[in-house]
């Protein structure tokens, strides 16, 4: 079956040039970058070149790029290093809609005595800036926010928040897992101290990630070793890093063009669904990343269940999700959508469709046809 893949926020297919760039470092050039012999020096040169590419993608300096295993490690390293840098402060300010991996770490830190303040969002998923302004103060060690939400695509004003954090002497961490490759990332403009993302979200391979570390910040490692300027121990995943650099080189110039294409397709999808299925609602509003659409089907007759709808769509060759892949498989309603005011039932009746740079008009039409026919079949069954 030829799939219509609408789950790019979970992972993306590596670009052909990414795979091509990786292959030699999986076979012929297998040296360890820390070795002093010719194969090691060859690997080290590739690592240096890759770091320069990622730095250019971030409009940062190569010394500010630390390679990790992915966004989860990057974000955990950033949060824990920030708290270690300001041990006299015991407060963390975050949002109520962060990714599960961040929320679980913050819950553990709360058990250790840190005060974790979650800032709410409105019905459109927009951050409550008055609440954030009231929360950040002299006891705040860190403000940790995602750049773009993984379920709704809603963009947070992280540059504005970074300025607020710094005004109070706090550090700013940004989870850019869903914005890297979709939005321009200029570290000077964002103003954050730390920023993490994963390679597999921007058309490179799984198992590789980046943590941007501002020059002025002394990063304390979680994994000790001599690699990454003593900031992240462990032999570097050179094939993954080379692949990530290739993706960054491509997206640095092409992401704006692709964003326009994806936004057009996303808007076509939403408008067509809302027209064909009165009662469907879009979750999230205002500034959103171009590729993401969260739709709630709870307003339709029959109280459609999102999981049942997903399974039916799969039979039509359409792959989507209810939300974060890291939370998939569970039957709990989305904490993101509930924070926006949706009831548990409404959250369970919502699906996320996330497009990619290779998504086509024909695929969107196929998705729409499958979605509308499936919903109507379920409605008839519910009414029978």
PANUNU-550454 format. One record per residue (C-alpha): residue number from 1; residue in one letter; x, y, z. Coordinates in Angstrom, 3 decimals, always signed. Layout:
N
PT   n res       c1       c2       c3
PT NUM   A        X        Y        Z
...
//
This chain:
384
PT   n res       c1       c2       c3
PT   1   X   +0.000   +0.000   +0.000
PT   2   X   +1.176   +3.516   -0.792
PT   3   X   +0.830   +5.491   +2.422
PT   4   X   -0.292   +9.079   +2.773
PT   5   X   +2.045  +10.030   +5.586
PT   6   X   +0.691  +12.839   +7.769
PT   7   X   +2.740  +12.255  +10.911
PT   8   X   +5.879  +14.300  +10.236
PT   9   X   +5.849  +15.771  +13.748
PT  10   X   +6.598  +12.262  +15.023
PT  11   X   +9.452  +11.663  +12.590
PT  12   X  +10.508  +12.439   +9.036
PT  13   X  +11.989  +10.331   +6.261
PT  14   X  +15.690  +11.150   +5.813
PT  15   X  +16.424  +13.064   +2.628
PT  16   X  +18.232  +11.089   -0.113
PT  17   X  +21.267  +13.365   +0.190
PT  18   X  +21.288  +12.760   +3.946
PT  19   X  +21.450   +8.986   +3.458
PT  20   X  +24.116   +9.403   +0.789
PT  21   X  +26.176  +11.609   +3.095
PT  22   X  +25.903   +9.111   +5.963
PT  23   X  +26.798   +5.902   +4.114
PT  24   X  +30.583   +6.378   +3.810
PT  25   X  +30.810   +7.017   +7.564
PT  26   X  +28.994   +3.757   +8.219
PT  27   X  +31.407   +1.737   +6.092
PT  28   X  +34.675   +3.011   +4.631
PT  29   X  +35.354   +5.895   +7.022
PT  30   X  +34.587   +4.221  +10.324
PT  31   X  +37.240   +5.888  +12.487
PT  32   X  +36.677   +7.347  +15.937
PT  33   X  +37.040  +11.162  +15.932
PT  34   X  +39.111  +10.919  +19.121
PT  35   X  +41.724   +8.599  +17.568
PT  36   X  +45.054  +10.110  +16.491
PT  37   X  +45.669   +7.889  +13.450
PT  38   X  +44.593   +8.754   +9.869
PT  39   X  +41.109   +7.232  +10.154
PT  40   X  +40.529   +9.183  +13.353
PT  41   X  +41.781  +12.426  +11.849
PT  42   X  +39.491  +11.861   +8.872
PT  43   X  +36.532  +11.405  +11.204
PT  44   X  +37.517  +14.439  +13.269
PT  45   X  +37.621  +16.628  +10.161
PT  46   X  +34.120  +15.443   +9.228
PT  47   X  +32.944  +16.294  +12.741
PT  48   X  +34.431  +19.786  +12.496
PT  49   X  +32.764  +20.378   +9.122
PT  50   X  +29.410  +19.086  +10.359
PT  51   X  +29.546  +21.314  +13.423
PT  52   X  +30.159  +24.317  +11.171
PT  53   X  +27.087  +23.434   +9.071
PT  54   X  +24.836  +23.103  +12.109
PT  55   X  +26.215  +26.361  +13.528
PT  56   X  +25.417  +28.144  +10.270
PT  57   X  +21.885  +26.703  +10.410
PT  58   X  +21.504  +28.207  +13.891
PT  59   X  +23.370  +31.419  +13.001
PT  60   X  +25.659  +30.603  +15.910
PT  61   X  +29.335  +29.765  +16.294
PT  62   X  +30.621  +26.164  +16.019
PT  63   X  +31.832  +26.294  +19.638
PT  64   X  +28.201  +26.763  +20.725
PT  65   X  +27.060  +23.446  +19.174
PT  66   X  +27.011  +20.282  +21.304
PT  67   X  +25.957  +17.004  +19.681
PT  68   X  +23.673  +14.686  +21.662
PT  69   X  +21.450  +11.668  +21.081
PT  70   X  +18.328  +13.763  +20.470
PT  71   X  +16.005  +16.443  +21.812
PT  72   X  +15.172  +14.604  +25.028
PT  73   X  +18.819  +14.409  +26.049
PT  74   X  +19.467  +17.963  +24.859
PT  75   X  +16.586  +19.370  +26.860
PT  76   X  +17.374  +17.351  +29.979
PT  77   X  +21.022  +18.393  +29.798
PT  78   X  +20.013  +22.024  +29.358
PT  79   X  +17.539  +22.063  +32.244
PT  80   X  +19.800  +20.294  +34.714
PT  81   X  +22.848  +22.356  +33.736
PT  82   X  +20.879  +25.581  +34.154
PT  83   X  +19.813  +24.581  +37.673
PT  84   X  +23.395  +23.633  +38.543
PT  85   X  +24.565  +27.055  +37.358
PT  86   X  +22.209  +28.885  +39.750
PT  87   X  +22.066  +26.625  +42.826
PT  88   X  +20.735  +29.379  +45.087
PT  89   X  +17.541  +29.580  +42.989
PT  90   X  +14.944  +26.802  +43.246
PT  91   X  +12.222  +27.859  +40.839
PT  92   X  +11.506  +26.735  +37.260
PT  93   X   +8.901  +28.446  +35.082
PT  94   X   +7.475  +26.462  +32.178
PT  95   X   +4.162  +26.026  +30.346
PT  96   X   +1.291  +23.624  +30.839
PT  97   X   +1.677  +22.279  +27.292
PT  98   X   +5.302  +21.138  +27.150
PT  99   X   +6.366  +17.808  +25.649
PT 100   X   +5.995  +14.788  +27.911
PT 101   X   +9.755  +14.228  +28.118
PT 102   X  +10.210  +17.687  +29.642
PT 103   X   +7.191  +17.367  +31.907
PT 104   X   +8.433  +14.091  +33.343
PT 105   X  +11.825  +15.591  +34.171
PT 106   X  +10.208  +18.631  +35.801
PT 107   X   +7.924  +16.370  +37.838
PT 108   X  +10.999  +14.550  +39.131
PT 109   X  +12.694  +17.856  +39.954
PT 110   X   +9.575  +18.944  +41.861
PT 111   X   +9.952  +15.835  +44.035
PT 112   X  +13.502  +16.990  +44.767
PT 113   X  +12.248  +20.302  +46.140
PT 114   X  +12.213  +22.581  +43.110
PT 115   X   +9.193  +24.804  +42.627
PT 116   X   +7.791  +24.225  +39.140
PT 117   X   +5.342  +26.879  +37.940
PT 118   X   +3.276  +25.972  +34.878
PT 119   X   +1.969  +28.918  +32.868
PT 120   X   -1.393  +28.293  +31.278
PT 121   X   -2.584  +28.890  +27.727
PT 122   X   -5.808  +30.282  +26.325
PT 123   X   -8.339  +28.454  +24.161
PT 124   X   -6.121  +29.049  +21.105
PT 125   X   -3.044  +27.586  +22.779
PT 126   X   -1.378  +30.979  +23.218
PT 127   X   +0.783  +31.468  +26.302
PT 128   X   -0.595  +33.681  +29.087
PT 129   X   +2.006  +36.429  +29.146
PT 130   X   +0.502  +38.234  +32.195
PT 131   X   +0.829  +35.008  +34.189
PT 132   X   +4.396  +34.524  +32.998
PT 133   X   +5.336  +38.089  +33.913
PT 134   X   +3.896  +37.545  +37.385
PT 135   X   +5.701  +34.213  +37.837
PT 136   X   +9.275  +35.095  +36.861
PT 137   X  +11.186  +36.676  +39.716
PT 138   X  +14.345  +36.643  +41.827
PT 139   X  +13.944  +32.960  +42.744
PT 140   X  +13.584  +31.839  +39.115
PT 141   X  +16.567  +29.840  +37.919
PT 142   X  +15.180  +28.858  +34.531
PT 143   X  +12.368  +29.533  +32.111
PT 144   X  +11.921  +26.476  +29.871
PT 145   X   +9.528  +26.693  +26.926
PT 146   X   +8.922  +24.963  +23.629
PT 147   X   +9.219  +27.117  +20.527
PT 148   X   +6.328  +25.454  +18.679
PT 149   X   +3.806  +23.034  +20.137
PT 150   X   +4.044  +19.444  +18.979
PT 151   X   +0.256  +18.939  +18.784
PT 152   X   -1.187  +22.266  +17.647
PT 153   X   +1.817  +23.938  +16.021
PT 154   X   +1.192  +27.120  +18.063
PT 155   X   +4.343  +29.263  +18.281
PT 156   X   +5.416  +30.787  +21.599
PT 157   X   +7.112  +34.232  +21.783
PT 158   X  +10.357  +32.803  +23.134
PT 159   X  +12.468  +35.877  +22.310
PT 160   X  +10.148  +38.067  +24.379
PT 161   X  +10.177  +35.534  +27.202
PT 162   X  +13.989  +35.286  +27.097
PT 163   X  +14.226  +39.040  +27.639
PT 164   X  +11.923  +38.750  +30.659
PT 165   X  +13.954  +35.864  +32.109
PT 166   X  +17.241  +37.712  +31.689
PT 167   X  +15.802  +40.834  +33.282
PT 168   X  +15.414  +38.791  +36.464
PT 169   X  +18.790  +37.065  +36.175
PT 170   X  +17.261  +33.749  +35.101
PT 171   X  +18.335  +31.507  +32.230
PT 172   X  +16.224  +30.673  +29.169
PT 173   X  +15.924  +27.230  +27.581
PT 174   X  +14.015  +26.544  +24.353
PT 175   X  +12.777  +23.169  +23.127
PT 176   X  +12.978  +23.604  +19.344
PT 177   X  +12.109  +20.021  +18.402
PT 178   X   +9.095  +21.172  +16.361
PT 179   X  +10.473  +24.448  +15.051
PT 180   X  +13.908  +23.431  +13.736
PT 181   X  +13.614  +23.144   +9.973
PT 182   X  +10.216  +24.882   +9.950
PT 183   X  +11.091  +28.312  +11.365
PT 184   X  +14.309  +30.310  +10.963
PT 185   X  +16.483  +29.859  +14.048
PT 186   X  +18.702  +32.844  +14.748
PT 187   X  +20.259  +32.468  +18.179
PT 188   X  +20.968  +36.174  +18.520
PT 189   X  +17.334  +37.048  +17.774
PT 190   X  +15.879  +34.333  +20.002
PT 191   X  +18.130  +35.408  +22.844
PT 192   X  +18.046  +32.066  +24.637
PT 193   X  +20.913  +30.513  +26.587
PT 194   X  +20.159  +26.917  +25.611
PT 195   X  +18.192  +25.329  +22.760
PT 196   X  +17.707  +21.681  +21.777
PT 197   X  +16.335  +19.713  +18.849
PT 198   X  +16.422  +16.282  +17.176
PT 199   X  +17.809  +15.301  +13.791
PT 200   X  +14.946  +12.965  +12.938
PT 201   X  +12.397  +15.790  +13.026
PT 202   X  +14.155  +17.579  +10.144
PT 203   X  +14.786  +14.846   +7.584
PT 204   X  +17.893  +13.268   +9.111
PT 205   X  +18.372  +10.077  +11.141
PT 206   X  +17.186   +9.086  +14.603
PT 207   X  +19.657   +8.960  +17.477
PT 208   X  +21.245  +12.366  +16.944
PT 209   X  +20.475  +15.792  +18.314
PT 210   X  +21.862  +19.216  +19.078
PT 211   X  +22.120  +21.421  +22.116
PT 212   X  +22.981  +25.041  +21.443
PT 213   X  +24.934  +26.475  +24.377
PT 214   X  +25.479  +30.225  +24.498
PT 215   X  +29.168  +31.106  +24.734
PT 216   X  +28.732  +32.831  +28.068
PT 217   X  +27.200  +29.728  +29.690
PT 218   X  +29.411  +27.118  +31.350
PT 219   X  +27.609  +23.844  +30.658
PT 220   X  +27.974  +21.132  +33.315
PT 221   X  +27.692  +17.681  +31.692
PT 222   X  +25.366  +14.813  +32.567
PT 223   X  +27.655  +12.372  +30.747
PT 224   X  +31.317  +12.856  +31.607
PT 225   X  +34.058  +12.494  +29.027
PT 226   X  +36.470  +14.431  +26.856
PT 227   X  +34.189  +14.694  +23.835
PT 228   X  +32.267  +17.844  +22.880
PT 229   X  +34.714  +20.059  +24.794
PT 230   X  +34.043  +18.020  +27.952
PT 231   X  +30.372  +18.981  +27.808
PT 232   X  +28.912  +15.660  +26.653
PT 233   X  +30.915  +12.459  +27.041
PT 234   X  +30.639   +9.479  +24.700
PT 235   X  +31.874   +8.740  +21.208
PT 236   X  +30.037  +10.949  +18.740
PT 237   X  +27.448   +9.426  +16.427
PT 238   X  +29.397  +10.556  +13.368
PT 239   X  +27.119   +9.088  +10.651
PT 240   X  +24.102  +10.713  +12.306
PT 241   X  +25.935  +14.011  +12.766
PT 242   X  +27.092  +14.092   +9.135
PT 243   X  +23.521  +13.354   +8.036
PT 244   X  +22.155  +16.100  +10.252
PT 245   X  +24.664  +18.563   +8.784
PT 246   X  +23.505  +17.631   +5.285
PT 247   X  +19.874  +18.269   +6.255
PT 248   X  +20.807  +21.607   +7.848
PT 249   X  +22.715  +22.654   +4.724
PT 250   X  +19.638  +21.951   +2.604
PT 251   X  +17.033  +23.457   +4.925
PT 252   X  +19.022  +26.597   +5.631
PT 253   X  +18.125  +27.803   +2.138
PT 254   X  +14.973  +25.803   +1.388
PT 255   X  +12.890  +25.867   +4.573
PT 256   X  +11.190  +29.162   +3.720
PT 257   X  +10.015  +27.837   +0.367
PT 258   X   +8.798  +24.588   +1.922
PT 259   X   +6.999  +26.468   +4.704
PT 260   X   +4.930  +28.366   +2.137
PT 261   X   +4.028  +25.107   +0.387
PT 262   X   +3.104  +23.294   +3.590
PT 263   X   +1.034  +26.198   +4.904
PT 264   X   -0.953  +26.266   +1.659
PT 265   X   -1.630  +22.517   +1.855
PT 266   X   -2.476  +22.679   +5.560
PT 267   X   -4.933  +25.524   +4.974
PT 268   X   -6.535  +23.661   +2.054
PT 269   X   -6.976  +20.615   +4.263
PT 270   X   -8.528  +22.539   +7.144
PT 271   X  -10.877  +24.572   +4.965
PT 272   X  -12.073  +21.489   +3.094
PT 273   X  -12.644  +19.485   +6.287
PT 274   X  -14.554  +22.317   +7.970
PT 275   X  -16.712  +22.708   +4.865
PT 276   X  -17.412  +18.990   +4.426
PT 277   X  -17.862  +18.169   +8.104
PT 278   X  -19.639  +20.989   +9.973
PT 279   X  -18.937  +20.514  +13.651
PT 280   X  -15.199  +19.911  +13.295
PT 281   X  -13.015  +22.484  +15.046
PT 282   X   -9.361  +23.444  +14.643
PT 283   X   -7.357  +23.226  +17.865
PT 284   X   -4.985  +26.177  +18.114
PT 285   X   -4.870  +29.589  +16.525
PT 286   X   -2.687  +32.577  +15.878
PT 287   X   +0.879  +31.978  +14.768
PT 288   X   +1.456  +28.299  +13.967
PT 289   X   +4.176  +26.342  +12.225
PT 290   X   +3.194  +25.716   +8.634
PT 291   X   +2.738  +21.966   +8.654
PT 292   X   +0.577  +21.191  +11.697
PT 293   X   -3.195  +20.836  +12.034
PT 294   X   -5.013  +19.539  +15.102
PT 295   X   -8.695  +18.827  +14.453
PT 296   X  -11.398  +18.033  +16.998
PT 297   X  -14.257  +15.824  +15.807
PT 298   X  -16.242  +15.890  +19.065
PT 299   X  -18.825  +18.277  +17.605
PT 300   X  -20.025  +15.663  +15.137
PT 301   X  -22.976  +13.369  +15.769
PT 302   X  -21.909  +10.057  +17.217
PT 303   X  -19.159  +11.450  +19.482
PT 304   X  -16.405  +10.013  +17.295
PT 305   X  -13.442   +8.451  +19.042
PT 306   X  -10.067   +9.563  +17.737
PT 307   X   -8.463   +6.153  +18.103
PT 308   X  -11.221   +4.454  +16.097
PT 309   X  -10.924   +7.126  +13.439
PT 310   X   -7.153   +6.632  +13.232
PT 311   X   -7.539   +2.896  +12.724
PT 312   X  -10.107   +3.420   +9.960
PT 313   X   -7.876   +5.978   +8.238
PT 314   X   -4.989   +3.523   +8.357
PT 315   X   -7.066   +1.042   +6.356
PT 316   X   -7.384   +3.766   +3.704
PT 317   X   -3.605   +4.236   +3.706
PT 318   X   -3.584   +7.460   +5.759
PT 319   X   -1.174   +7.683   +8.688
PT 320   X   -1.742  +10.376  +11.309
PT 321   X   -1.732  +10.510  +15.119
PT 322   X   -3.603  +11.688  +18.178
PT 323   X   -0.622  +13.683  +19.403
PT 324   X   +2.935  +13.090  +20.541
PT 325   X   +4.441   +9.786  +19.401
PT 326   X   +6.072   +9.559  +22.856
PT 327   X   +2.586   +9.359  +24.376
PT 328   X   +1.008   +7.152  +21.700
PT 329   X   -0.584   +3.884  +22.719
PT 330   X   -2.083   +5.293  +25.906
PT 331   X   -5.736   +6.130  +26.261
PT 332   X   -5.224   +9.309  +28.282
PT 333   X   -6.547  +12.548  +26.780
PT 334   X   -3.953  +15.085  +25.642
PT 335   X   -2.694  +17.385  +28.414
PT 336   X   -2.059  +20.007  +25.722
PT 337   X   -5.665  +20.106  +24.555
PT 338   X   -7.054  +19.976  +28.086
PT 339   X   -4.869  +22.943  +29.031
PT 340   X   -6.576  +24.791  +26.152
PT 341   X   -9.971  +24.110  +27.729
PT 342   X  -11.076  +21.015  +25.844
PT 343   X  -12.867  +18.372  +27.877
PT 344   X  -11.267  +14.911  +28.123
PT 345   X  -13.883  +13.638  +25.652
PT 346   X  -13.082  +16.421  +23.179
PT 347   X   -9.360  +15.776  +23.523
PT 348   X   -9.874  +12.072  +22.842
PT 349   X  -11.816  +12.999  +19.697
PT 350   X   -8.938  +15.064  +18.259
PT 351   X   -6.372  +14.055  +15.657
PT 352   X   -3.103  +15.659  +14.550
PT 353   X   -2.166  +15.860  +10.869
PT 354   X   +1.405  +17.004  +10.249
PT 355   X   +2.637  +17.487   +6.690
PT 356   X   +6.187  +17.402   +5.348
PT 357   X   +8.283  +19.060   +2.679
PT 358   X   +7.389  +16.307   +0.192
PT 359   X   +3.635  +16.307   +0.882
PT 360   X   +1.609  +16.912   -2.280
PT 361   X   -1.768  +18.268   -3.256
PT 362   X   -2.748  +14.772   -4.422
PT 363   X   -1.900  +13.354   -0.988
PT 364   X   -3.948  +16.010   +0.779
PT 365   X   -6.892  +15.248   -1.493
PT 366   X   -6.532  +11.528   -0.745
PT 367   X   -6.351  +12.282   +2.986
PT 368   X   -9.432  +14.478   +2.766
PT 369   X  -11.406  +11.880   +0.814
PT 370   X  -10.479   +9.137   +3.281
PT 371   X  -11.230  +11.332   +6.290
PT 372   X  -14.640  +12.538   +5.122
PT 373   X  -15.825   +9.097   +3.991
PT 374   X  -14.578   +7.455   +7.200
PT 375   X  -16.245  +10.015   +9.446
PT 376   X  -19.544   +9.665   +7.613
PT 377   X  -19.393   +5.863   +7.876
PT 378   X  -18.782   +6.092  +11.613
PT 379   X  -21.614   +8.583  +11.962
PT 380   X  -24.004   +6.211  +10.180
PT 381   X  -22.942   +3.342  +12.400
PT 382   X  -23.426   +5.443  +15.516
PT 383   X  -26.900   +6.514  +14.361
PT 384   X  -28.021   +2.981  +13.481
//
